Every structure is written in structure tokens, then in C-alpha cells.
Amino acid sequence: MFVLPALRWSLGPVLWVAALLSCTHRPDEVPAPDSTTDSARDSARDSGLPTVPLDTSVDSGPPPVTYAHVAVLQIDTGGAPIGDGAKTDATLTVIRDHDGTLTDLGAAPVDAVWPIGIEIHGSSSSGYPKLPYRFECRDETGEDASCGLLDMPGASDWVLHAPYSDKTLVRNAFAYTQAREIAETAGGGDGFPTGEWQPRSDFVEVFLNGAYQGVYLLVERAQRDDDRLDMEKPAANATEGDVSGGYVVKIDAGRSAGWQTAAGTLIDYHQPHADAITVPQVGYLRGWFDEFEQAMAADDWQDPTTGYPSRIVTADWVDYILQDELANNIDSYRLSTYLYKNQESVDTRLHVGPVWDFDRAYGDVNYCDAWNTYGWVTDELTACGYRYQYPFWWLKLLEEPGMQTAERCRWDSLRQGPLSDLAMSARLDALVAKLDEAEPRDHALWGTIGVYVEPNIYVGGSYVEEVEWLRAWITARARWMDTNLPGVCPS
């Protein structure tokens, strides 16, 4: 058994069991911020802090300052509502150096102030009272601008994930942190580590127009950028340059603007966006995917020269599959699945990733048998009628002996590193410890502890119980995969 490092978790094994059965949630009162947003912004201006700060990167300059408490983001729309589909003008104020009680925000130094455009984010998650958001940083003229937030490299597009049905608040943070470690881990065959970009993230507490909104996860959005998906923009047409890349698209059941391939796959535009993509770019992208799917459907689709080994970056597909299967993520393969393609002169193959969207994962789902620690996602999707939603080539790849061997070798290697029981438990502990002060405020506001929220399969009576259930689920799932993952890794 692994014990959390925070004080309220520091119990011996016997006392821990008793505490788990009797623990009650701490309904700490959420302090009212009064006019914190305005006073903090005024403080920034009075001190000479630039409204649009210089871009700071984790890759240069002095080491970042370590802050003791979860950062606070104050969003001020001037009272204007935030909608879905059109961004609302707002101001973002970042406060990091505070005392952890949220009662000193009016006097706390301001880290940065940014003009932003903000809108509601997500599909099913946008139906909860605690709304998720995405926003873009802007310059003083209203154009997109690169902003570095919480020591993450500068870029324009960000997501504020709003954990609500996930009572632990950490499932997405766990997945993204783990994915970054896996991408930098060697072992398991050719092509590892992949070095693929995976989202950085950090917990924040959010105020909207002065009202406390709870714990959010600030996440880098999938974006073509030097510090994210490092690709050049495709030229508008062949006369101006190379139209072969880079493109970012999304498999998402056609929930955004896109197209249907000749084989029936629904693909959404992501970058370039649907309102910016040119006719030549559309022609190239659609033609490329039709050719890709023709190759995947051909009799020789396994051929090393003309088949899938020459069409995809096998190593990053292997890592992607293992992580979504470990989470038993019911949205895998059919929703929130990013793909990207670089210029032909750089790489002719299709990449998958970054990993994304683990709200309904790690057992926190009550349909399609996805709460179980056993079974494969494609089997569950097929059994409950969702087979039509994921592209045909996923199932072919999952059943291909060469891919299965690669997955088995990589899995066995990762189980000695970032996917070991010890490493995963420690990762969970570290994330939970970050929320020691903030979690009670969030649950006092939203009242979700001990209450069923769609699509929960488990409802714990305390935060501790929710975390320990998740820990037990992850351990059991990994051990099931140890035994049941197909393929044999050559010694």
C-alpha cells in the first residue's frame, strides 16, 4: 500500500483503514474575493508590470521560481457572458505568490495580465455546472499573441479543463504527466523514446468576474508551434510553397467542421482551422487521407515498403495505444483523437497524438463496460454499438502481429519505469498533494463528494476514498494488461 505524503494521509496501515472508513470531507468556506480582480490589475499597472509580458520559456533563462500554492487565475469579462462558438473579450490576471487561503489576493503581487478571448470548451463536459473553457492570449491590438503561463512555453491557445464528475480532480493531469514521461523513456524497441510532444499542464484555482469557480487544470492545447507540434505552416497553395504539411486533424465523430473520407471516416479540421483552410490545402489533405486509407485497406497493407510501416510513425502509435488502453478510455480511437502530418520533405508518415481527454477513463464511466479493469476498448465499443465511430484502420493495427509485438515489448519496458505500480502510485500522490489546500474549496463549492454525477460508476464518501479507489483501479488494470496484452517480445 502506498500512502500519500500530505499530512492528512500520514497514517499507519491499520489507522489508514479506519480513517478511510470514517473520513469526512472538509467543507472549508470559500472566501469572497470582493474586488480582487480589479485591485490586482490596478496593482500590476501601478507597479509598471507590462500588460503583455515578455514571453518566458522553460528552456532559457534562470530556473523558474517555486511557488508553494496553486496559482490563481482571475478572468474578468466585465460581466459579459461566455458563450460557445464565439470568443468573449476578457482580461486574465495570474497570481502565484499568495498565502494559500485566497484571502490575500487583493494584496498579492501579480504575475501577469493578459487580454484574452474566451469561450466554452468541450462536448459532454460543457453540460456540467462547472464549465470548461478555452482561451487565446491577445496583444493590445486584439491579435493572437504568445503568452507563457505558469512556466510553460509561450503559445496563444490554452484550455481550462474543469474536473467535475472526476471527484479526484486529477485524472487528466495524471494522464498528461504520464504521457510526457513515457515520451522521454527509452526501451521497448526501435523508435523509443519517441520524444513526441505531450501537453504540459498545471492546476489552478479560477475566479470568474470575482466569483470562485474551483480547481481547474490549465493545459496546453494541441497547436502547431515550436514548443508544441513543431511543424511549419502549409503554404496557401503550391505557387507559394509546400502545401504538404503541417496539418493537425481530429477524429471526433464529426462534431466540428471537416469532411468524410472515401472510406467513410469523419475527420475534423484543427489546424488550419475550417474557417482558414484554403482550397488547395483541402484538396491535398483529403487526397492524402484517401490514399492512406486505400493503402490500409489493400491486401499488402502490412508490406514494409508500401504498407502501414511506411505510412505511420509506429513508435508513437504504440505509445498512444498503450496509454489509452491502460486508462480503458471509452473515448479512445473515435473521439478527441489528434493526428498530424508534417511536410513531405520532413516526414511522409502520419503521427497520432497528443493524448487528450481522460474525463471518462480510469474507471470513471458507467457504460460500455468501460469501468472494468479488464477488456479492450474496441471490444467494448463494438459491443455497445459504437463500432461505426472509429476508423477501420485502428482495428487492423491492433490485431496486426508486428504491432502486437511492438506493444508487448514497449509495455514490458515501461512497466519497469513510468508504468510500474510504484511510479504510477507516486505520480498520483504527487498530484493529490498539490491540491491539499485547493481540493476542499472546490468540493465545498460544487458539493460532488458523496453524490452521483453522470457517468460515475463509483461514489466514494470522501476525497480519500475517491483517490484510493482510483489507485486500486489503475493497479488492477495494469496487472490485467501484464497478463492479457497480446504479442511476445523476443528475448
C-alpha positions as CSV (number, residue, x, y, z in Angstrom):
1,M,0.0,0.0,0.0
2,F,1.3,3.5,-0.9
3,V,0.5,6.3,1.5
4,L,0.0,9.9,0.3
5,P,2.7,12.4,1.6
6,A,0.3,15.1,2.7
7,L,-0.3,15.3,6.5
8,R,-3.9,14.1,6.4
9,W,-2.6,10.9,4.6
10,S,0.3,10.1,7.0
11,L,-1.3,7.2,8.9
12,G,0.0,3.7,9.5
13,P,-1.7,0.8,7.7
14,V,-4.1,-0.1,10.4
15,L,-5.1,3.5,11.2
16,W,-5.3,4.3,7.5
17,V,-8.1,1.7,7.1
18,A,-10.0,3.1,10.0
19,A,-9.6,6.6,8.7
20,L,-10.7,5.6,5.2
21,L,-14.0,4.2,6.6
22,S,-14.7,7.2,8.8
23,C,-13.1,10.1,6.9
24,T,-15.4,13.1,6.3
25,H,-14.9,15.8,3.7
26,R,-13.6,19.1,4.9
27,P,-16.1,21.8,3.8
28,D,-13.8,24.8,4.1
29,E,-15.5,28.1,3.4
30,V,-14.6,29.7,0.1
31,P,-13.6,33.3,0.8
32,A,-15.2,36.1,-1.2
33,P,-12.7,37.9,-3.3
34,D,-14.6,41.2,-3.3
35,S,-12.9,43.4,-6.0
36,T,-9.7,41.3,-6.2
37,T,-9.7,41.2,-10.0
38,D,-9.7,45.0,-10.3
39,S,-7.3,45.7,-7.5
40,A,-4.9,43.1,-8.7
41,R,-4.9,44.5,-12.1
42,D,-4.5,48.1,-10.8
43,S,-1.6,46.9,-8.6
44,A,0.1,45.5,-11.7
45,R,-0.3,48.7,-13.6
46,D,0.9,50.8,-10.7
47,S,4.0,48.7,-10.3
48,G,4.8,49.1,-14.0
49,L,4.2,45.4,-14.9
50,P,3.6,45.3,-18.6
51,T,0.0,44.5,-19.7
52,V,1.5,42.0,-22.2
53,P,4.6,40.5,-20.5
54,L,7.6,39.2,-22.3
55,D,7.4,35.6,-23.4
56,T,9.2,33.4,-20.9
57,S,10.2,29.8,-21.7
58,V,11.2,26.9,-19.6
59,D,14.1,26.3,-22.0
60,S,16.0,29.5,-21.4
61,G,16.9,32.0,-18.6
62,P,17.1,31.4,-14.9
63,P,15.3,28.5,-13.3
64,P,11.6,29.2,-12.5
65,V,10.6,30.3,-9.0
66,T,9.0,27.5,-7.0
67,Y,5.6,28.6,-5.6
68,A,4.1,27.0,-2.5
69,H,0.4,27.2,-3.6
70,V,-1.8,26.5,-6.6
71,A,-1.8,29.5,-8.9
72,V,-4.9,31.7,-9.2
73,L,-6.3,32.8,-12.5
74,Q,-8.8,35.7,-12.4
75,I,-10.9,36.1,-15.5
76,D,-12.8,39.4,-16.0
77,T,-15.3,39.7,-18.8
78,G,-16.8,42.9,-17.5
79,G,-20.0,40.9,-16.8
80,A,-20.4,39.7,-20.4
81,P,-21.5,36.0,-20.7
82,I,-19.1,33.4,-22.1
83,G,-20.6,31.5,-25.0
84,D,-19.8,28.5,-27.2
85,G,-18.5,29.3,-30.6
86,A,-17.7,33.0,-30.3
87,K,-15.0,34.2,-28.0
88,T,-15.8,36.8,-25.3
89,D,-13.2,39.6,-24.7
90,A,-11.8,39.3,-21.2
91,T,-8.7,40.0,-19.1
92,L,-6.7,37.3,-17.4
93,T,-4.8,38.1,-14.3
94,V,-2.3,35.5,-12.9
95,I,-1.4,35.4,-9.2
96,R,1.1,32.9,-8.0
97,D,2.7,34.3,-4.8
98,H,-0.2,34.1,-2.3
99,D,-0.6,32.5,1.1
100,G,-2.9,29.7,0.1
101,T,-6.0,30.9,1.8
102,L,-7.2,33.1,-1.1
103,T,-7.9,35.9,1.4
104,D,-4.8,37.9,0.5
105,L,-5.3,38.1,-3.3
106,G,-6.1,41.8,-3.3
107,A,-2.6,42.5,-1.8
108,A,-0.7,39.7,-3.6
109,P,1.8,40.5,-6.3
110,V,0.5,39.9,-9.9
111,D,2.5,37.6,-12.1
112,A,1.0,38.7,-15.4
113,V,-2.0,40.3,-17.0
114,W,-3.2,39.4,-20.5
115,P,-6.0,40.3,-22.8
116,I,-7.7,37.1,-23.9
117,G,-10.7,35.8,-25.9
118,I,-12.5,33.0,-24.1
119,E,-15.3,30.6,-24.9
120,I,-16.8,27.4,-23.5
121,H,-14.9,24.2,-24.4
122,G,-15.8,20.6,-24.7
123,S,-18.8,18.5,-25.5
124,S,-20.3,16.4,-22.7
125,S,-18.2,18.2,-20.1
126,S,-19.9,21.5,-21.1
127,G,-23.1,20.2,-19.7
128,Y,-21.9,20.3,-16.1
129,P,-22.4,23.3,-13.8
130,K,-18.6,23.8,-13.7
131,L,-17.9,24.9,-17.2
132,P,-14.6,24.2,-19.1
133,Y,-13.1,26.9,-21.2
134,R,-10.6,27.5,-23.9
135,F,-8.9,30.9,-24.5
136,E,-6.4,32.6,-26.7
137,C,-4.0,35.3,-25.5
138,R,-4.0,38.5,-27.4
139,D,-1.9,41.6,-27.9
140,E,-3.0,45.1,-27.3
141,T,-4.4,45.3,-30.9
142,G,-6.6,42.2,-30.3
143,E,-4.5,39.8,-32.4
144,D,-3.3,36.4,-31.2
145,A,-0.2,36.6,-29.1
146,S,2.1,34.1,-27.5
147,C,1.9,34.0,-23.7
148,G,3.9,31.8,-21.4
149,L,1.8,30.8,-18.4
150,L,3.0,29.1,-15.2
151,D,6.5,28.4,-16.5
152,M,5.1,26.7,-19.6
153,P,6.5,27.8,-23.0
154,G,4.7,30.6,-24.7
155,A,1.8,30.0,-27.2
156,S,-1.5,31.5,-27.9
157,D,-4.1,28.7,-27.3
158,W,-4.9,27.2,-23.9
159,V,-7.6,25.0,-22.3
160,L,-9.1,25.3,-18.8
161,H,-10.2,21.7,-18.1
162,A,-12.9,21.6,-15.4
163,P,-12.8,18.3,-13.4
164,Y,-16.4,17.8,-12.1
165,S,-17.5,14.1,-12.5
166,D,-13.9,13.2,-11.6
167,K,-14.0,13.6,-7.9
168,T,-10.2,13.1,-7.6
169,L,-9.7,16.1,-9.9
170,V,-6.5,14.5,-11.2
171,R,-7.4,12.0,-14.0
172,N,-6.4,14.3,-16.9
173,A,-3.4,15.7,-15.1
174,F,-2.3,12.1,-14.3
175,A,-2.6,11.1,-18.0
176,Y,-0.7,14.2,-19.4
177,T,2.1,13.9,-16.8
178,Q,2.5,10.2,-17.5
179,A,2.4,10.8,-21.3
180,R,5.3,13.2,-21.1
181,E,7.4,10.8,-19.0
182,I,6.7,8.0,-21.5
183,A,7.6,10.1,-24.5
184,E,11.1,10.6,-23.0
185,T,11.6,7.0,-21.8
186,A,13.9,4.6,-23.8
187,G,13.4,0.9,-24.2
188,G,11.0,-1.4,-26.0
189,G,12.4,-1.5,-29.5
190,D,13.3,0.8,-32.3
191,G,12.0,4.3,-32.3
192,F,11.9,4.8,-28.5
193,P,11.9,7.3,-26.9
194,T,9.6,9.0,-29.3
195,G,10.2,12.5,-28.0
196,E,6.7,13.4,-29.1
197,W,5.1,16.5,-27.6
198,Q,2.5,15.8,-25.0
199,P,0.6,18.5,-23.2
200,R,2.0,20.3,-20.2
201,S,-0.5,21.1,-17.5
202,D,-0.8,22.6,-14.1
203,F,-3.6,23.0,-11.5
204,V,-5.1,26.5,-11.0
205,E,-8.0,28.0,-9.0
206,V,-10.2,30.2,-11.1
207,F,-12.3,33.3,-10.3
208,L,-14.7,34.5,-13.0
209,N,-15.9,38.1,-12.6
210,G,-15.0,37.9,-8.9
211,A,-16.8,34.6,-8.2
212,Y,-14.8,31.5,-7.2
213,Q,-15.1,28.6,-9.7
214,G,-12.9,25.9,-8.1
215,V,-10.0,23.8,-9.3
216,Y,-9.2,23.7,-13.0
217,L,-6.4,22.2,-15.0
218,L,-4.6,24.7,-17.3
219,V,-3.5,22.7,-20.3
220,E,-1.5,23.4,-23.5
221,R,-3.8,23.0,-26.5
222,A,-2.8,20.9,-29.5
223,Q,-1.2,23.6,-31.6
224,R,1.4,23.9,-34.4
225,D,4.2,25.7,-32.5
226,D,8.0,25.4,-31.9
227,D,7.3,24.2,-28.3
228,R,4.3,22.0,-29.2
229,L,3.7,20.3,-32.5
230,D,6.9,21.6,-34.2
231,M,5.9,22.0,-37.9
232,E,5.8,24.7,-40.5
233,K,2.5,26.0,-41.7
234,P,1.4,24.6,-45.0
235,A,1.6,27.1,-47.9
236,A,-1.7,28.5,-49.0
237,N,-1.1,27.0,-52.5
238,A,1.6,25.3,-54.5
239,T,2.7,28.5,-56.1
240,E,3.6,30.0,-52.7
241,G,5.3,26.9,-51.3
242,D,4.8,23.5,-49.8
243,V,1.1,22.5,-49.2
244,S,2.0,19.0,-47.9
245,G,2.2,20.0,-44.2
246,G,1.9,20.6,-41.4
247,Y,-1.7,19.7,-40.7
248,V,-3.4,18.8,-37.4
249,V,-6.7,17.0,-37.7
250,K,-9.0,15.3,-35.2
251,I,-11.1,12.1,-35.1
252,D,-14.1,13.3,-33.1
253,A,-17.3,11.8,-34.6
254,G,-17.7,14.8,-36.9
255,R,-18.5,17.2,-34.0
256,S,-16.7,20.1,-35.8
257,A,-16.3,21.2,-39.4
258,G,-14.4,18.7,-41.5
259,W,-15.0,16.0,-44.2
260,Q,-15.8,12.4,-44.7
261,T,-13.2,10.3,-46.5
262,A,-14.0,7.9,-49.4
263,A,-13.8,5.1,-46.8
264,G,-16.4,6.9,-44.6
265,T,-14.0,8.2,-41.9
266,L,-15.1,11.5,-40.3
267,I,-12.2,13.9,-39.9
268,D,-12.4,17.4,-38.4
269,Y,-10.1,20.2,-39.3
270,H,-8.0,21.6,-36.4
271,Q,-5.0,23.4,-37.9
272,P,-5.5,25.1,-40.3
273,H,-9.0,25.8,-38.8
274,A,-12.0,25.2,-41.0
275,D,-12.5,29.0,-41.5
276,A,-8.9,29.5,-42.6
277,I,-8.0,26.4,-44.6
278,T,-7.6,27.1,-48.4
279,V,-9.0,25.1,-51.3
280,P,-5.5,23.8,-52.3
281,Q,-4.9,22.7,-48.7
282,V,-8.3,20.9,-48.6
283,G,-7.5,19.2,-51.8
284,Y,-4.1,18.0,-50.7
285,L,-5.3,16.8,-47.2
286,R,-8.3,14.9,-48.5
287,G,-6.3,13.3,-51.3
288,W,-3.6,12.2,-48.8
289,F,-6.0,10.6,-46.4
290,D,-7.9,8.8,-49.2
291,E,-4.5,7.4,-50.4
292,F,-3.6,6.5,-46.8
293,E,-6.8,4.6,-46.3
294,Q,-6.5,2.8,-49.7
295,A,-3.1,1.6,-48.6
296,M,-4.5,0.4,-45.2
297,A,-7.3,-1.5,-47.0
298,A,-5.1,-3.1,-49.6
299,D,-4.1,-6.8,-49.5
300,D,-0.4,-5.8,-48.9
301,W,-1.2,-3.3,-46.1
302,Q,1.5,-4.9,-43.9
303,D,4.2,-4.6,-46.5
304,P,7.2,-2.8,-45.0
305,T,7.7,-0.6,-48.1
306,T,4.1,0.2,-49.2
307,G,2.0,-0.8,-46.1
308,Y,1.5,0.7,-42.7
309,P,5.1,0.6,-41.5
310,S,5.9,3.2,-44.2
311,R,2.7,5.2,-43.5
312,I,2.6,5.8,-39.7
313,V,5.2,6.5,-37.0
314,T,4.8,3.1,-35.4
315,A,6.5,4.0,-32.1
316,D,4.2,6.9,-31.3
317,W,1.1,4.9,-32.3
318,V,2.3,2.1,-29.9
319,D,2.7,4.6,-27.0
320,Y,-0.7,6.1,-27.8
321,I,-2.5,2.7,-27.8
322,L,-0.9,1.6,-24.6
323,Q,-1.8,4.7,-22.7
324,D,-5.5,4.8,-23.8
325,E,-5.8,1.1,-23.1
326,L,-4.3,1.5,-19.7
327,A,-6.9,4.1,-19.0
328,N,-9.7,2.0,-20.6
329,N,-10.7,5.3,-22.2
330,I,-14.1,4.8,-23.8
331,D,-13.4,7.9,-26.0
332,S,-10.3,6.2,-27.5
333,Y,-10.0,5.9,-31.2
334,R,-13.3,7.6,-32.0
335,L,-13.3,10.9,-30.1
336,S,-10.7,13.5,-29.1
337,T,-8.0,11.7,-31.2
338,Y,-5.5,14.0,-32.8
339,L,-3.4,13.2,-35.9
340,Y,-0.8,15.3,-37.5
341,K,1.3,15.3,-40.7
342,N,4.5,17.2,-41.4
343,Q,5.7,18.4,-44.8
344,E,6.8,15.6,-47.1
345,S,10.3,16.8,-47.1
346,V,10.5,16.3,-43.3
347,D,8.4,13.2,-42.8
348,T,5.9,11.4,-45.0
349,R,4.3,9.4,-42.2
350,L,1.2,10.1,-40.1
351,H,1.6,10.8,-36.4
352,V,-1.0,10.2,-33.7
353,G,-1.3,12.4,-30.6
354,P,-1.1,14.1,-28.3
355,V,-3.1,12.1,-25.9
356,W,-6.2,14.0,-24.9
357,D,-9.4,13.8,-22.8
358,F,-9.4,11.4,-19.9
359,D,-12.6,12.5,-18.2
360,R,-14.3,9.2,-18.9
361,A,-11.4,7.0,-18.2
362,Y,-9.6,5.2,-15.4
363,G,-12.9,3.6,-14.4
364,D,-15.0,6.8,-14.1
365,V,-17.6,5.7,-16.6
366,N,-20.8,3.6,-16.2
367,Y,-21.5,2.4,-19.8
368,C,-20.0,0.0,-22.4
369,D,-18.4,-2.0,-19.5
370,A,-15.6,0.6,-19.5
371,W,-15.4,0.7,-15.7
372,N,-13.9,-2.8,-15.7
373,T,-10.2,-3.3,-15.2
374,Y,-10.4,-6.0,-17.9
375,G,-11.3,-5.9,-21.6
376,W,-10.2,-3.9,-24.6
377,V,-11.7,-0.6,-25.7
378,T,-12.5,-1.7,-29.3
379,D,-14.4,-4.7,-27.9
380,E,-16.4,-2.5,-25.6
381,L,-17.2,0.0,-28.3
382,T,-18.2,-2.7,-30.7
383,A,-20.4,-4.4,-28.1
384,C,-22.4,-1.2,-27.3
385,G,-22.9,-0.2,-30.9
386,Y,-20.0,2.4,-31.4
387,R,-18.0,0.4,-34.0
388,Y,-19.0,2.7,-36.8
389,Q,-17.4,5.7,-35.0
390,Y,-13.8,4.6,-35.1
391,P,-11.8,4.3,-38.4
392,F,-11.4,0.8,-39.7
393,W,-7.6,1.0,-39.6
394,W,-7.5,1.1,-35.8
395,L,-8.8,-2.5,-35.5
396,K,-6.4,-3.7,-38.2
397,L,-3.4,-2.2,-36.4
398,L,-4.5,-3.6,-33.1
399,E,-4.7,-7.1,-34.5
400,E,-1.5,-7.0,-36.6
401,P,1.2,-9.3,-35.2
402,G,4.0,-6.8,-35.8
403,M,2.2,-4.1,-33.9
404,Q,1.3,-6.5,-31.1
405,T,5.0,-7.5,-30.7
406,A,6.0,-3.8,-30.6
407,E,3.2,-3.1,-28.0
408,R,4.3,-6.1,-25.8
409,C,8.0,-5.1,-25.9
410,R,7.2,-1.4,-25.1
411,W,4.7,-2.4,-22.3
412,D,7.2,-4.7,-20.7
413,S,9.8,-1.9,-20.8
414,L,7.5,0.8,-19.5
415,R,6.4,-1.4,-16.6
416,Q,10.0,-1.2,-15.3
417,G,9.8,2.6,-15.5
418,P,7.0,5.1,-15.6
419,L,4.2,2.5,-15.7
420,S,5.4,0.5,-12.8
421,D,3.0,0.2,-9.9
422,L,5.3,2.3,-7.7
423,A,5.8,5.0,-10.3
424,M,2.1,5.4,-11.0
425,S,1.2,5.5,-7.3
426,A,3.9,8.1,-6.7
427,R,2.6,10.1,-9.6
428,L,-0.9,10.1,-8.2
429,D,0.4,11.0,-4.7
430,A,2.3,14.0,-6.1
431,L,-0.7,15.4,-8.0
432,V,-3.1,14.9,-5.0
433,A,-0.5,16.6,-2.7
434,K,-0.6,19.7,-4.9
435,L,-4.3,20.0,-4.2
436,D,-4.2,19.7,-0.4
437,E,-5.4,23.2,0.1
438,A,-7.5,23.7,-3.0
439,E,-9.5,20.4,-3.2
440,P,-11.6,21.2,-0.1
441,R,-12.6,24.6,-1.5
442,D,-13.6,23.0,-4.8
443,H,-15.7,20.3,-3.3
444,A,-17.3,22.8,-0.8
445,L,-18.4,24.8,-3.7
446,W,-19.7,22.1,-6.0
447,G,-20.8,19.5,-3.5
448,T,-19.9,16.5,-5.6
449,I,-18.3,14.3,-2.9
450,G,-20.6,11.5,-1.9
451,V,-23.0,12.4,-4.7
452,Y,-23.6,10.6,-8.0
453,V,-22.5,12.6,-11.1
454,E,-23.1,11.1,-14.6
455,P,-21.2,8.9,-15.6
456,N,-19.8,7.8,-12.2
457,I,-19.6,4.0,-11.5
458,Y,-18.2,4.6,-8.1
459,V,-19.2,7.2,-5.5
460,G,-16.9,7.5,-2.5
461,G,-17.9,9.0,0.8
462,S,-14.7,11.2,0.9
463,Y,-11.9,12.5,-1.2
464,V,-9.6,10.0,0.3
465,E,-11.9,7.1,-0.8
466,E,-12.1,8.5,-4.3
467,V,-8.3,8.7,-4.7
468,E,-7.8,5.2,-3.2
469,W,-10.4,3.7,-5.5
470,L,-8.6,5.2,-8.5
471,R,-5.2,3.9,-7.2
472,A,-6.6,0.4,-6.8
473,W,-8.2,0.6,-10.3
474,I,-5.0,1.7,-12.0
475,T,-3.0,-1.1,-10.3
476,A,-5.5,-3.8,-11.2
477,R,-5.8,-2.6,-14.8
478,A,-2.0,-2.6,-15.3
479,R,-1.7,-6.1,-13.9
480,W,-4.5,-7.4,-16.2
481,M,-2.7,-5.9,-19.2
482,D,0.5,-7.7,-18.0
483,T,-1.2,-11.0,-18.5
484,N,-3.5,-10.3,-21.4
485,L,-1.6,-7.9,-23.8
486,P,-1.0,-10.0,-26.9
487,G,2.3,-10.4,-28.6
488,V,5.6,-11.9,-27.4
489,C,8.7,-9.8,-27.1
490,P,11.8,-11.6,-28.4
491,S,14.4,-12.1,-25.7
